[in-house]
Amino acid sequence: MNKNKKIKLMKCYILMSEAIRGCGDSCLQSNKLFEIRQYCNQLPEDTYKKIEVFVAENIRPMVYDVDYFSFLKNEQYGAFDENNHFIIDSDRSLEDVAFKKYFHVQELLEKLNKFASEELHLNCDC
């Protein structure tokens, strides 16, 4: 792999990582997705297509699917009020929800590292 392509792939990897880590900040995530799209004409079509598929399956839903984190709205952590807002019932439940969300993000980052290694041939075990 030539140096220029490797640098661009690393930049895409960093942008995908920042988008995942930016979980909860849809503006930041949208900006990172926009920046990733700027590599469309800078990378080989087959390589960019792999990135596009990974982003569509793993990052874009975090930003645009309003039900993406519905798995956190479990009755063991709270209940819905009359306005259909989920109300967490205790500090312990809040802690559990925060850790569950954190672990989900960690799993996505591990998935990204595996993707970068297997599909993009980058060593990104960070």
Stockholm file with secondary structure:
# STOCKHOLM 1.0

chainA/1-126         MNKNKKIKLMKCYILMSEAIRGCGDSCLQSNKLFEIRQYCNQLPEDTYKKIEVFVAENIRPMVYDVDYFSFLKNEQYGAFDENNHFIIDSDRSLEDVAFKKYFHVQELLEKLNKFASEELHLNCDC
#=GR chainA/1-126 SS CCHHHHHHHHHHHHHHHHHHHTTTCHHHHHHHHHHHHTTTTTSCHHHHHHHHHHHHHHTHHHHHCTTTTGGGCCTTTEEECTTSCEEECCHHHHHHHHHHHHHHHHHHHHHHHHHHHHTSCCCCCC
#=GC SS_cons         CCHHHHHHHHHHHHHHHHHHHTTTCHHHHHHHHHHHHTTTTTSCHHHHHHHHHHHHHHTHHHHHCTTTTGGGCCTTTEEECTTSCEEECCHHHHHHHHHHHHHHHHHHHHHHHHHHHHTSCCCCCC
//
